[in-house]
Every structure is written in C-alpha cells, then in structure tokens.
Amino acid sequence: MVPPPSTPRSLLPRVAAAAVRAVSTRHHPHPPPRPSPAAAAPPAFHAHLASVASHLPSLLAALSRARAARLPLPPATRALAASALLRHGRLPDALAHFGLLPDPGSGSGPPLPAPLCNALLAALASAGSLAHARRVLDRMLAGAVEPDTVGFGVFVKAVARRDDGLAEVLRLVEAVSRRGDRANRSVVAAMVVDGMCREGRIEDAWRALEEMRLRGWKPDFVAYRTVSVGFSKAGRAEEEGRILKQKRKLGVAPRKEDYRECLLSLVSNRLIVEAKEIAEAVVSGDFPIDDDVMNALIVSVSEFDADAASMFCKFMMGKGRFPSAEMLVRLCESLCKNMKGDEMWEIFRVLLDKGYCKNARGYHLVVSFLSKAGKVREAYDVLKEMKRKRLEPDISSYNSLMEALCRDDLLRPAKKLWDEMFTSGCSPNLQTYNILITKFAEIGESKEAQQLFDHMFQKGVAPDCATYTSVITMLCQENKYEQALEVFNKSLIQDAEVSGSVLAVFMRALCKQGNFKAALRVMCCAPSNAEYLNSHVILLKSLTDVGEVEMAIEHIKWIRSNCSSGFENIMNELMASLSTSTSIQHVTKLIQYLYSQKLVDEADPWIKFIGVYA
C-alpha cells in the first residue's frame, strides 16, 4: 500500500500544541482542585458550550476554564467542541479534540459523529494535510462511519492530484465502496478527474474514468467532458474524439440536485476553492445549475477570484437570469479591488440591455460602482439613461460620479455635473461640498473653495471637521491667516467638539508655516475647554523643535495662569511628546526650566538627560 502523504510542517507544531491543550482536560493523576458549581456538572457545561459555540472568544474561554478545572469532557461535549472549532477555522484545535474521542470499538463511547468526521476529513484535505486526513478516514472506516460526497470527494481529489495518486485513489474507492452509499459516486468521479486534469495528468484521468466505472463509480457527462477538454487543450484531437464517444456510450447525465447539494455543502463548509473548481466544470459544460447556488457561489468566490466569479455571473446572465443584489455588490467590490473596470462594465452593459434596472436604486448601484472603478464616461452615460427614463438620480449617484471626476482631475466635467444637479432640482449635501472643496483646496483653487464654503452656509448645510480642515489648511498655505481665523471662529460657534479638532489642524498648519506669533494669538483667544488642550501641546512641541524655547516657556506661564484646570494634563502630554523631538539640546533647556519650577520631579526619566546634556 502506498504510504500516506506527509503532513505539512507548518501544521505539525500547531497540532502538537493543540493536542497538549485538549488532552489537559483528561483525568489528572493528582487530586484536582474543587471545581466551580458550573464546572462540576458536565451536562451543564455541555449546554453552556453549545450556547457559546458561535462566538469564538467565548468558546475558547469556556474550554480554557474547563481545562483549568480539569473537567473531564464526555465524548458528546468533545465532539461539540471539535465541530465548533472547525467552523471557526481552528483546524489544529478541532483535530486535537477529535483525536481524544474514543473509538466505538473500545466500548467506551458512542459512534463517531458522521458530520464532524466528514467535515474534518474535507478540511484537512483542503489544507494539504493528507496524512492527518487519511488517519481520520481510517478511523471512520474502522468505526463504520460512512464518508459522504464532500468529505470523501475533497480528500480523494487531493490524493488524485499527486503524481502517484491514481493507484491510491483506486484503493480508496475500493475501501469506501464497502461502506455504504452516502458518497455520490458520479460526483466523486468528476472531482477525481478534475483534480488530475488540473495537474496536467490527462492520461491518468482517462484511465480513472474506466477504472472507476468498472468499480461501480460511474462517471457522468461532467467527468467525461472534463477529460476531453484536457486532451483538447493538449492538441490531442484523436483522443478527445474517442473520449466523447465513450461519453455518449458509457456516461450518465448529471443530476442537477446532486451537484446542487455538493456545491452548497462545499460553500457552507467554506471549501470555496473546491466549490469553484467543480462549478467551473459544470458551468463550462453548460450543464444546469440553480440560481440560488450560483448566487451563493459567486458571493463566496468573489473574495479571492474575481475572474471566476465574473465568469459564473456571465453564465447566469447567458441563461436569461439576473443575479441577486447581494451577489452583484460583492462581485463589483471584488472587481474594483482587482482593478477590473472593463470586466465590470461588460457585466453592467448586459444587465442594462436586459432591463435589470427597474428603479433609481438599481441605477445608483451601477453608477456608484462604475464611478468607483474609474469608468466615469460610462457612469455618466448611465446617469443620462436614467433621465431619459424619467428616473431622477438622487444625490448619492451624483456624489459617486463627482468623486470619481475629482479623483481623475476632471474638474471641468465636475463643474458641469454640479450645474446639472441644480438644473435637475437636486440639492448638494455635505458630502458633495466636501468632495469639491477638498479637491479645489488640494490644487490651490482657493477662490473656488472659498465660494463653495460660503455657499454651504447660504444653503443651510453645516460644515464638518473635514470641510474646515481643508479650507483652513489651504488658507494657511497661502498665508491668509486672518481668513483662516475667521473660518476657525465659525467652527467655534458651530460645535465645540468639531472646533477642537479644527484647532489642532490650524495649529499644525500655522507651525508648519513658522507663524508662531499668529499661533500664540489664536491659542490665547481659544476657550480653555478640554477639547482644545491638545492644541497647546502641538504648539509647545513645535516651538521646542525649532529652538523657540523662550516662547514655549512664556506660553507655559500663560497656560498656568489661564488654564489651571487643564494645566497638569497639558504638561503630561507635552512630556510624552518630547520623546520624538528633533533636538535634545532644546528639550534639555525646556526640561531645566520645568524642573526649576517644580513641574518635573527627580523621578522623571527626562532628568537623566539633563544630567548628561546640561
């Protein structure tokens, strides 16, 4: 018999550590400490574990408490822990708990739970841990636990992908044939040959078709087509033709329900790669597949393979069926992330031609994602189509396109879109103003930014911190300090919390320009509320960094006299910030002053620097 494949090294230490954690809940040779009332009753602990199984931190905490109390876990509780850990992706921990389940033949426990065994078998095979997976399968066969389509299918497909996999596959098939019929044999055969063909081993795949058929695992059309395509890609037309003849003579029609059950089970067990691969075999052969299966598949596959998800979506649309809104959103997010705007537009164009968008909400989804993907011309065309259908775009659609135009420095079209909004009777909101003001400030168009800022107040739209920050930073860069102060005063009137954040930005901008006198004037006029204390720290730190220590000392005196309630907090924050100062010499001078005023005690770490650098 071919020895089982070795376990990946990366999994071994995690399995060993998990085994130590799991086994520590067995009976201990020394008298255990008195357990808590909750821990003293295993049935109560089982119920508690079931109640927290869906929340990983609570699950781990419960198992940790049981381990600390040396609480023996009965097989049912051990199986519950293994199943829950597996659902959370904690494969080594799940395997460790499974390893502590007694074998049925020992007479010390119930039969091994089939769902756990099959889920663990599939997960280990998917992770490449074939040696551990083989041991799980051996325990299943010894304990009369029937392998199912997903458990055995994923495992035997992983074995089939190895160079010497065919002989071992046939031995496994022989062994499982005697253990019931929970595994759908046609689907498993398709999975086996698909795995071989993906590794380029088409001759083995062809042989597997015949050998599995002879053993009662009759391949269906999906399996035969998969192998014929493999030979076609290799340019071996003669063999391809022979396989297609065998398909017509020996193959069986695939049952949609069988593949539906398999695919949904793979997705629910988060075996997404395996689901994607078997779905590709089904879809590429134009075999039937239900809409809900396709939607679930595309949502899952979108996370890691945008091309495959897109292909599945096109297959669905080619059958005249629309994707679900959730699926379309997830797919478009993936296409944006992978910068596949052309692919997205191709999908949207088909959907639009088929009448997918029935209302403004549907069109907004299209406009927003096209804008996010940088397809501004196409997004604008969709906006115009909305208007032709007398569906007025809402502000969200305009904002999506406006943001894309500004991101691509298309200011003239952005201004045109602004005018169109008002013509259509759509009023801008805070986001609209922020998009344009931020862009105008970024490129130095201060007049345009200031006009928009004033326009906000005229329309009754209250600026937020981002608005004030953009305008004040821009004005400081242009040395328009009086205007910047006016803007800050507006924030002061509007909201203390907002103005506190704005003041911090104002201080950084003034200090960056070296206008410390203006910064001091602003701070001396600012309220002494807690929201403004951080701005004093920013100013003092900036003064120290550039060597204006005397100015910093004078401001400390002012703070002590006028902001006594917050003085201690300001000093603490200042001392913490000085560790990133650019000049130890300037810091030392400031610390010497603070020490002389008893504002720093001898235990402070900075005193050591005074001794060295004074």
C-alpha positions as CSV (number, residue, x, y, z in Angstrom):
1,M,0.0,0.0,0.0
2,V,1.2,3.5,-0.8
3,P,2.2,5.2,2.4
4,P,0.0,8.2,3.3
5,P,1.5,11.6,2.3
6,S,3.4,13.6,4.9
7,T,1.8,16.4,6.9
8,P,2.9,19.9,6.0
9,R,5.5,21.1,8.5
10,S,3.6,24.3,9.3
11,L,0.7,22.3,10.7
12,L,2.6,19.9,12.9
13,P,3.6,22.4,15.7
14,R,0.0,23.7,15.8
15,V,-1.4,20.3,16.0
16,A,1.0,19.3,18.8
17,A,0.2,22.5,20.8
18,A,-3.5,21.9,20.3
19,A,-3.2,18.3,21.5
20,V,-1.5,19.5,24.7
21,R,-4.3,21.9,25.3
22,A,-7.0,19.4,24.6
23,V,-5.5,16.5,26.5
24,S,-5.1,18.5,29.6
25,T,-8.8,18.2,30.2
26,R,-8.5,14.4,30.7
27,H,-8.3,12.9,34.2
28,H,-5.2,14.1,36.1
29,P,-3.2,11.8,38.3
30,H,-3.2,14.2,41.2
31,P,-6.4,15.2,43.0
32,P,-7.9,18.1,41.0
33,P,-8.9,21.4,42.7
34,R,-12.5,21.7,43.7
35,P,-14.4,22.8,40.6
36,S,-16.9,25.6,40.5
37,P,-20.6,24.6,40.6
38,A,-20.9,25.2,36.9
39,A,-17.9,23.1,36.1
40,A,-18.9,20.3,38.4
41,A,-21.7,19.1,36.1
42,P,-20.7,18.0,32.6
43,P,-24.2,18.2,31.2
44,A,-24.4,21.9,32.4
45,F,-21.0,22.6,30.8
46,H,-22.2,20.9,27.5
47,A,-25.3,23.2,27.4
48,H,-23.1,26.2,28.1
49,L,-20.6,25.2,25.4
50,A,-23.5,24.8,22.9
51,S,-24.8,28.3,23.8
52,V,-21.4,30.0,23.1
53,A,-20.3,27.8,20.2
54,S,-21.0,30.5,17.6
55,H,-18.7,33.1,19.4
56,L,-15.1,32.1,19.2
57,P,-13.7,34.1,22.2
58,S,-16.4,32.8,24.5
59,L,-15.9,29.3,23.1
60,L,-12.1,29.4,23.8
61,A,-12.7,30.9,27.2
62,A,-15.1,28.1,28.2
63,L,-12.7,25.4,27.0
64,S,-9.9,27.2,28.9
65,R,-11.9,27.2,32.1
66,A,-12.7,23.5,31.7
67,R,-9.0,22.8,31.2
68,A,-8.0,24.8,34.3
69,A,-10.7,23.0,36.3
70,R,-9.5,19.6,34.9
71,L,-13.1,18.9,34.0
72,P,-13.4,15.6,32.0
73,L,-15.3,16.1,28.8
74,P,-17.6,13.4,27.7
75,P,-17.5,12.3,24.0
76,A,-20.6,14.4,23.1
77,T,-19.0,17.5,24.5
78,R,-15.7,16.8,23.0
79,A,-17.3,16.3,19.6
80,L,-19.3,19.6,20.1
81,A,-16.0,21.4,20.8
82,A,-14.3,19.9,17.8
83,S,-17.2,20.9,15.5
84,A,-17.4,24.4,16.8
85,L,-13.6,24.9,16.5
86,L,-13.7,23.6,12.9
87,R,-16.5,26.0,11.9
88,H,-14.3,28.9,13.2
89,G,-11.3,27.7,11.2
90,R,-9.3,26.4,14.2
91,L,-8.3,23.2,12.4
92,P,-5.4,22.1,14.6
93,D,-7.6,22.5,17.8
94,A,-10.5,20.7,16.2
95,L,-8.2,17.8,15.2
96,A,-6.8,17.6,18.7
97,H,-10.2,17.3,20.3
98,F,-11.3,14.8,17.6
99,G,-8.2,12.7,18.4
100,L,-9.4,12.4,22.0
101,L,-12.7,10.9,21.0
102,P,-12.8,7.2,21.9
103,D,-13.1,4.7,19.1
104,P,-16.5,2.9,19.1
105,G,-14.8,-0.5,19.1
106,S,-13.2,0.3,22.5
107,G,-16.7,0.2,24.1
108,S,-16.1,3.5,25.9
109,G,-18.0,5.8,23.8
110,P,-20.8,6.3,21.2
111,P,-20.2,6.1,17.4
112,L,-18.1,8.9,15.9
113,P,-20.4,11.7,14.6
114,A,-20.5,11.4,10.8
115,P,-20.9,15.2,10.1
116,L,-17.9,16.0,12.2
117,C,-15.8,13.2,10.6
118,N,-16.6,14.2,7.0
119,A,-16.2,18.0,7.7
120,L,-12.8,17.3,9.3
121,L,-11.7,15.0,6.5
122,A,-12.6,17.6,3.9
123,A,-10.9,20.5,5.8
124,L,-7.7,18.6,6.3
125,A,-7.5,17.5,2.7
126,S,-8.2,21.1,1.5
127,A,-5.4,22.3,3.8
128,G,-3.0,19.8,2.3
129,S,-2.7,17.7,5.5
130,L,-3.3,14.4,3.7
131,A,-1.6,12.3,6.4
132,H,-3.9,13.6,9.1
133,A,-6.9,13.3,6.7
134,R,-6.0,9.6,6.0
135,R,-5.9,8.8,9.7
136,V,-9.4,10.4,10.1
137,L,-10.7,8.3,7.2
138,D,-9.2,5.1,8.7
139,R,-11.0,5.8,11.9
140,M,-14.2,6.4,10.0
141,L,-13.9,3.1,8.1
142,A,-13.0,1.2,11.3
143,G,-16.0,2.7,13.1
144,A,-18.5,2.1,10.3
145,V,-18.9,5.9,9.7
146,E,-19.9,6.4,6.1
147,P,-17.9,9.0,4.1
148,D,-20.1,11.5,2.2
149,T,-19.7,13.3,-1.1
150,V,-17.9,16.3,0.3
151,G,-15.7,14.6,2.9
152,F,-14.5,11.7,0.6
153,G,-14.7,13.8,-2.6
154,V,-12.4,16.6,-1.4
155,F,-10.0,14.0,0.1
156,V,-9.8,11.7,-2.8
157,K,-9.4,14.6,-5.2
158,A,-6.5,15.9,-3.2
159,V,-4.9,12.4,-3.4
160,A,-5.6,12.3,-7.1
161,R,-3.6,15.4,-7.7
162,R,-0.4,13.7,-6.6
163,D,1.9,12.2,-9.2
164,D,1.3,8.7,-7.9
165,G,-2.3,9.4,-6.9
166,L,-4.2,7.1,-9.3
167,A,-3.3,3.8,-7.6
168,E,-4.1,5.2,-4.2
169,V,-7.4,6.6,-5.5
170,L,-8.5,3.2,-6.7
171,R,-7.6,1.6,-3.4
172,L,-9.6,4.3,-1.5
173,V,-12.5,3.8,-3.9
174,E,-12.4,0.0,-3.2
175,A,-12.4,0.6,0.5
176,V,-15.2,3.1,0.6
177,S,-17.4,1.0,-1.8
178,R,-17.9,-1.4,1.0
179,R,-19.0,1.3,3.5
180,G,-22.4,2.5,2.2
181,D,-23.7,4.9,-0.4
182,R,-23.6,8.3,1.3
183,A,-21.0,9.5,-1.2
184,N,-22.4,10.3,-4.7
185,R,-20.2,8.2,-6.8
186,S,-20.7,10.1,-10.1
187,V,-19.9,13.5,-8.4
188,V,-16.8,12.0,-6.7
189,A,-15.6,10.6,-10.1
190,A,-16.0,14.0,-11.6
191,M,-14.0,15.6,-8.7
192,V,-11.2,13.0,-9.1
193,V,-10.6,13.5,-12.9
194,D,-11.0,17.3,-12.5
195,G,-8.1,17.2,-9.9
196,M,-5.9,15.1,-12.3
197,C,-6.6,17.3,-15.3
198,R,-5.7,20.5,-13.3
199,E,-2.3,18.9,-12.7
200,G,-1.9,18.1,-16.4
201,R,-2.2,14.3,-15.9
202,I,-4.8,13.7,-18.5
203,E,-3.8,10.1,-19.3
204,D,-4.3,9.2,-15.6
205,A,-7.6,11.0,-15.7
206,W,-8.7,9.0,-18.8
207,R,-7.7,5.7,-17.1
208,A,-9.5,6.8,-13.9
209,L,-12.8,7.1,-15.9
210,E,-12.6,3.5,-17.0
211,E,-11.3,2.1,-13.7
212,M,-13.9,3.9,-11.6
213,R,-16.7,2.9,-13.9
214,L,-15.7,-0.8,-13.6
215,R,-15.8,-0.4,-9.8
216,G,-19.4,1.0,-9.8
217,W,-18.4,4.7,-9.6
218,K,-20.0,5.5,-13.0
219,P,-18.7,8.9,-14.4
220,D,-21.3,11.3,-15.7
221,F,-21.1,13.7,-18.6
222,V,-19.3,16.3,-16.5
223,A,-16.4,13.9,-15.8
224,Y,-16.1,12.8,-19.5
225,R,-16.2,16.4,-20.7
226,T,-13.6,17.5,-18.2
227,V,-11.1,14.9,-19.5
228,S,-12.0,15.5,-23.2
229,V,-11.2,19.3,-22.7
230,G,-7.9,18.3,-21.1
231,F,-6.9,16.4,-24.3
232,S,-8.3,19.3,-26.5
233,K,-6.1,21.8,-24.7
234,A,-3.1,19.5,-25.3
235,G,-3.9,19.4,-29.0
236,R,-4.7,15.7,-29.0
237,A,-7.9,15.7,-31.1
238,E,-7.9,12.0,-31.8
239,E,-8.1,11.1,-28.1
240,E,-10.6,13.8,-27.5
241,G,-12.9,12.3,-30.0
242,R,-12.6,8.9,-28.5
243,I,-13.4,10.2,-25.1
244,L,-16.5,12.0,-26.4
245,K,-17.6,8.7,-28.0
246,Q,-17.2,7.0,-24.6
247,K,-19.2,9.8,-23.0
248,R,-22.2,9.1,-25.3
249,K,-21.9,5.4,-24.9
250,L,-21.0,5.0,-21.2
251,G,-21.6,8.2,-19.4
252,V,-24.7,9.2,-17.5
253,A,-26.5,12.5,-17.5
254,P,-25.5,14.6,-14.4
255,R,-28.3,15.2,-11.9
256,K,-28.7,18.9,-11.1
257,E,-29.8,18.1,-7.5
258,D,-26.6,16.1,-6.8
259,Y,-24.3,18.9,-7.8
260,R,-26.6,21.4,-6.0
261,E,-26.2,19.5,-2.8
262,C,-22.5,19.1,-3.2
263,L,-21.8,22.8,-4.1
264,L,-23.9,24.2,-1.3
265,S,-22.3,21.9,1.2
266,L,-18.8,23.0,0.0
267,V,-19.8,26.6,0.3
268,S,-21.3,26.1,3.8
269,N,-18.1,24.4,4.9
270,R,-16.0,27.3,3.5
271,L,-14.3,25.0,1.0
272,I,-14.5,27.7,-1.6
273,V,-11.7,26.6,-3.9
274,E,-13.1,23.2,-4.2
275,A,-16.6,24.7,-4.9
276,K,-15.2,27.0,-7.5
277,E,-13.4,24.1,-9.3
278,I,-16.3,21.8,-9.5
279,A,-18.6,24.7,-10.5
280,E,-16.2,25.6,-13.3
281,A,-16.5,22.0,-14.6
282,V,-20.3,22.2,-14.5
283,V,-20.6,25.7,-16.0
284,S,-18.0,25.3,-18.7
285,G,-20.0,22.3,-19.9
286,D,-23.2,24.3,-19.9
287,F,-24.9,21.9,-17.5
288,P,-27.9,23.1,-15.5
289,I,-27.3,24.8,-12.1
290,D,-29.8,26.6,-9.9
291,D,-29.8,30.4,-9.4
292,D,-29.5,30.3,-5.6
293,V,-26.5,28.0,-5.9
294,M,-24.9,30.4,-8.4
295,N,-25.6,33.4,-6.2
296,A,-24.1,31.7,-3.1
297,L,-21.1,30.6,-5.1
298,I,-20.4,34.0,-6.7
299,V,-20.6,35.7,-3.3
300,S,-18.1,33.3,-1.8
301,V,-15.7,33.1,-4.8
302,S,-15.6,36.9,-5.3
303,E,-13.5,37.2,-2.2
304,F,-10.5,35.6,-3.8
305,D,-11.1,35.0,-7.5
306,A,-12.8,37.9,-9.4
307,D,-12.3,36.3,-12.8
308,A,-14.0,33.1,-11.8
309,A,-16.9,35.0,-10.1
310,S,-17.3,37.1,-13.2
311,M,-17.4,34.0,-15.4
312,F,-20.1,32.5,-13.2
313,C,-22.1,35.7,-13.4
314,K,-21.9,35.8,-17.2
315,F,-23.1,32.2,-17.3
316,M,-26.1,33.1,-15.2
317,M,-26.9,36.1,-17.4
318,G,-26.4,34.0,-20.5
319,K,-29.3,31.8,-19.3
320,G,-31.5,34.9,-19.1
321,R,-31.4,35.1,-15.3
322,F,-30.5,38.1,-13.1
323,P,-28.0,37.9,-10.2
324,S,-29.2,38.9,-6.7
325,A,-28.4,42.4,-5.4
326,E,-26.1,41.0,-2.7
327,M,-24.2,38.9,-5.2
328,L,-23.8,41.8,-7.6
329,V,-22.5,44.1,-4.8
330,R,-19.9,41.5,-3.7
331,L,-18.8,40.8,-7.3
332,C,-18.4,44.5,-8.1
333,E,-16.4,45.1,-4.9
334,S,-14.0,42.4,-5.9
335,L,-13.7,43.7,-9.5
336,C,-13.0,47.2,-8.1
337,K,-10.4,45.8,-5.7
338,N,-8.7,44.0,-8.6
339,M,-9.0,47.0,-11.0
340,K,-11.2,45.2,-13.5
341,G,-13.4,48.1,-14.5
342,D,-13.7,46.8,-18.1
343,E,-15.0,43.5,-16.9
344,M,-17.5,45.3,-14.6
345,W,-18.8,47.4,-17.5
346,E,-19.2,44.4,-19.7
347,I,-21.5,42.8,-17.0
348,F,-23.4,46.0,-16.4
349,R,-23.9,46.6,-20.1
350,V,-25.6,43.1,-20.4
351,L,-27.7,43.8,-17.4
352,L,-28.8,47.2,-18.6
353,D,-29.7,45.8,-22.1
354,K,-31.8,43.1,-20.4
355,G,-33.7,45.6,-18.3
356,Y,-32.1,44.8,-14.9
357,C,-32.6,48.3,-13.5
358,K,-36.2,48.9,-12.7
359,N,-35.8,51.9,-10.4
360,A,-33.4,54.6,-9.3
361,R,-31.9,52.4,-6.7
362,G,-30.8,49.8,-9.3
363,Y,-29.2,52.6,-11.4
364,H,-27.5,54.0,-8.4
365,L,-25.7,50.7,-7.8
366,V,-24.5,50.7,-11.4
367,V,-23.4,54.4,-11.3
368,S,-21.6,54.1,-7.9
369,F,-19.6,51.0,-8.9
370,L,-18.7,52.3,-12.3
371,S,-17.5,55.6,-10.6
372,K,-15.5,53.7,-8.0
373,A,-13.9,51.7,-10.8
374,G,-12.9,54.9,-12.7
375,K,-15.3,54.3,-15.6
376,V,-16.6,57.9,-15.4
377,R,-17.7,58.2,-19.0
378,E,-19.8,55.0,-18.7
379,A,-21.2,56.2,-15.3
380,Y,-22.2,59.5,-16.9
381,D,-23.9,57.7,-19.8
382,V,-25.9,55.6,-17.3
383,L,-26.9,58.8,-15.5
384,K,-28.2,60.2,-18.7
385,E,-30.1,56.9,-19.4
386,M,-31.8,57.3,-16.0
387,K,-33.0,60.8,-17.0
388,R,-34.3,59.5,-20.4
389,K,-36.4,57.0,-18.4
390,R,-37.7,59.8,-16.2
391,L,-35.9,58.4,-13.2
392,E,-34.2,61.3,-11.5
393,P,-30.8,60.5,-10.0
394,D,-30.5,61.1,-6.3
395,I,-27.7,62.9,-4.6
396,S,-25.8,59.6,-3.9
397,S,-25.5,58.9,-7.6
398,Y,-24.2,62.5,-8.3
399,N,-21.8,62.2,-5.4
400,S,-20.3,58.9,-6.6
401,L,-19.7,60.4,-10.1
402,M,-18.5,63.7,-8.7
403,E,-15.9,61.9,-6.5
404,A,-14.6,59.9,-9.5
405,L,-14.3,63.0,-11.6
406,C,-12.3,64.9,-8.9
407,R,-10.2,61.8,-8.3
408,D,-9.2,61.8,-12.0
409,D,-8.6,65.6,-12.0
410,L,-11.6,66.2,-14.4
411,L,-12.6,69.5,-12.9
412,R,-14.4,70.9,-15.9
413,P,-16.8,67.9,-16.1
414,A,-17.2,68.1,-12.3
415,K,-18.3,71.7,-12.6
416,K,-20.7,70.7,-15.4
417,L,-22.2,68.0,-13.2
418,W,-22.6,70.5,-10.4
419,D,-24.7,72.7,-12.7
420,E,-26.7,69.7,-13.9
421,M,-27.6,68.9,-10.3
422,F,-29.2,72.2,-9.7
423,T,-30.9,72.2,-13.1
424,S,-32.5,68.8,-12.2
425,G,-33.6,70.2,-8.8
426,C,-31.2,68.0,-6.8
427,S,-29.6,69.9,-3.9
428,P,-26.0,69.1,-2.9
429,N,-25.4,67.7,0.6
430,L,-22.4,67.9,2.9
431,Q,-20.6,65.1,1.0
432,T,-21.0,67.0,-2.3
433,Y,-19.4,70.1,-0.8
434,N,-16.6,68.2,0.8
435,I,-15.7,66.4,-2.4
436,L,-15.4,69.7,-4.3
437,I,-13.9,71.8,-1.6
438,T,-11.2,69.2,-0.8
439,K,-10.3,69.0,-4.5
440,F,-10.2,72.7,-5.0
441,A,-8.1,73.2,-1.9
442,E,-5.7,70.4,-3.0
443,I,-5.0,72.1,-6.3
444,G,-4.8,75.6,-4.9
445,E,-8.1,76.9,-6.3
446,S,-8.7,78.9,-3.1
447,K,-11.3,81.2,-4.6
448,E,-13.4,78.3,-5.8
449,A,-13.1,76.6,-2.4
450,Q,-14.0,79.7,-0.5
451,Q,-17.0,80.3,-2.7
452,L,-18.3,76.8,-2.1
453,F,-17.6,77.2,1.6
454,D,-19.7,80.3,1.7
455,H,-22.4,78.7,-0.4
456,M,-22.8,76.0,2.2
457,F,-23.8,78.5,4.8
458,Q,-26.2,80.1,2.4
459,K,-27.9,76.8,1.8
460,G,-28.0,75.8,5.4
461,V,-25.5,72.9,5.1
462,A,-23.3,72.7,8.2
463,P,-19.6,72.0,7.5
464,D,-17.9,69.2,9.4
465,C,-14.4,68.8,10.5
466,A,-13.2,67.7,7.1
467,T,-14.6,70.8,5.5
468,Y,-13.0,73.2,8.0
469,T,-9.7,71.3,7.8
470,S,-9.5,71.6,4.0
471,V,-10.3,75.3,4.0
472,I,-8.0,76.3,6.9
473,T,-5.0,74.3,5.6
474,M,-5.4,75.9,2.2
475,L,-5.6,79.4,3.6
476,C,-2.6,78.9,5.8
477,Q,-0.6,77.6,2.9
478,E,-1.4,80.9,1.1
479,N,-0.5,82.9,4.3
480,K,-4.1,84.1,4.6
481,Y,-4.1,83.8,8.4
482,E,-6.9,86.3,9.1
483,Q,-9.3,84.5,6.8
484,A,-8.2,81.2,8.4
485,L,-9.0,82.6,11.8
486,E,-12.5,83.7,10.6
487,V,-13.1,80.1,9.4
488,F,-12.0,78.7,12.7
489,N,-14.3,81.1,14.6
490,K,-17.2,79.8,12.6
491,S,-16.4,76.2,13.8
492,L,-16.2,77.6,17.3
493,I,-19.7,78.9,17.1
494,Q,-21.0,75.7,15.5
495,D,-19.7,72.9,17.8
496,A,-17.0,72.6,20.5
497,E,-16.0,69.1,19.5
498,V,-15.6,70.0,15.9
499,S,-13.7,73.1,16.6
500,G,-11.4,71.2,18.9
501,S,-10.3,69.0,16.0
502,V,-10.2,72.0,13.7
503,L,-8.0,74.0,16.1
504,A,-5.4,71.1,16.2
505,V,-5.2,71.2,12.4
506,F,-5.0,75.0,12.5
507,M,-2.1,74.8,14.9
508,R,-0.2,72.3,12.8
509,A,-0.7,74.4,9.7
510,L,0.5,77.7,11.4
511,C,3.5,76.0,13.0
512,K,4.4,74.3,9.7
513,Q,4.5,77.8,8.1
514,G,6.6,79.1,11.0
515,N,4.0,81.6,12.0
516,F,4.3,81.1,15.8
517,K,3.1,84.5,16.7
518,A,-0.2,84.0,15.0
519,A,-0.4,80.6,16.6
520,L,0.1,82.1,20.0
521,R,-2.6,84.7,19.4
522,V,-5.1,82.1,18.4
523,M,-4.4,79.9,21.4
524,C,-4.6,82.8,23.8
525,C,-8.1,83.5,22.4
526,A,-9.3,79.9,22.4
527,P,-11.5,78.6,25.2
528,S,-10.0,76.5,28.0
529,N,-12.3,73.6,27.3
530,A,-10.8,70.1,27.3
531,E,-11.3,69.8,23.5
532,Y,-8.6,72.5,23.0
533,L,-5.9,71.2,25.3
534,N,-4.1,69.1,22.7
535,S,-3.6,72.2,20.5
536,H,-1.5,73.7,23.3
537,V,0.7,70.6,23.3
538,I,1.1,70.8,19.5
539,L,2.2,74.5,19.8
540,L,4.6,73.9,22.6
541,K,6.2,70.9,21.0
542,S,6.6,72.8,17.7
543,L,8.2,75.7,19.4
544,T,10.7,73.4,21.2
545,D,11.6,71.6,18.0
546,V,12.6,74.8,16.2
547,G,14.5,76.2,19.2
548,E,12.0,78.8,20.3
549,V,12.2,77.6,23.9
550,E,11.7,81.1,25.4
551,M,8.4,81.4,23.5
552,A,7.4,78.0,24.8
553,I,8.2,79.0,28.4
554,E,6.2,82.2,28.1
555,H,3.2,80.2,26.8
556,I,3.6,77.7,29.6
557,K,3.3,80.6,32.0
558,W,0.2,81.8,30.3
559,I,-1.4,78.3,30.4
560,R,-0.6,78.0,34.1
561,S,-2.4,81.3,34.8
562,N,-5.3,81.0,32.4
563,C,-6.0,77.2,32.0
564,S,-5.2,75.9,35.5
565,S,-7.8,73.1,35.3
566,G,-6.1,71.6,32.3
567,F,-2.5,72.5,33.1
568,E,-1.5,69.2,34.5
569,N,-2.9,67.2,31.6
570,I,-1.1,69.6,29.1
571,M,2.2,69.1,30.9
572,N,1.8,65.3,30.9
573,E,1.0,65.2,27.2
574,L,3.9,67.6,26.4
575,M,6.4,65.4,28.3
576,A,5.2,62.3,26.4
577,S,5.5,64.1,23.1
578,L,9.1,65.4,23.6
579,S,10.5,61.9,23.0
580,T,10.1,62.5,19.3
581,S,11.7,65.9,19.4
582,T,14.4,66.6,16.8
583,S,16.8,68.3,19.2
584,I,17.8,67.0,22.6
585,Q,19.6,70.3,23.3
586,H,16.3,72.3,23.0
587,V,14.4,69.7,25.0
588,T,17.0,69.8,27.8
589,K,16.6,73.6,28.0
590,L,12.9,73.3,28.4
591,I,13.2,70.5,31.0
592,Q,15.6,72.5,33.0
593,Y,13.0,75.3,33.2
594,L,10.2,72.9,34.1
595,Y,12.4,71.3,36.8
596,S,13.2,74.7,38.3
597,Q,9.5,75.4,38.6
598,K,8.9,72.0,40.2
599,L,6.8,71.0,37.3
600,V,9.1,67.9,36.8
601,D,10.3,65.8,39.7
602,E,13.6,63.9,40.0
603,A,12.0,60.6,39.2
604,D,11.1,61.7,35.7
605,P,13.2,59.9,33.0
606,W,14.0,63.3,31.4
607,I,16.1,64.3,34.4
608,K,18.7,61.8,33.3
609,F,19.1,63.7,30.1
610,I,19.6,67.0,32.0
611,G,22.5,65.4,33.9
612,V,24.1,64.3,30.6
613,Y,23.5,67.2,28.3
614,A,23.3,70.2,30.7
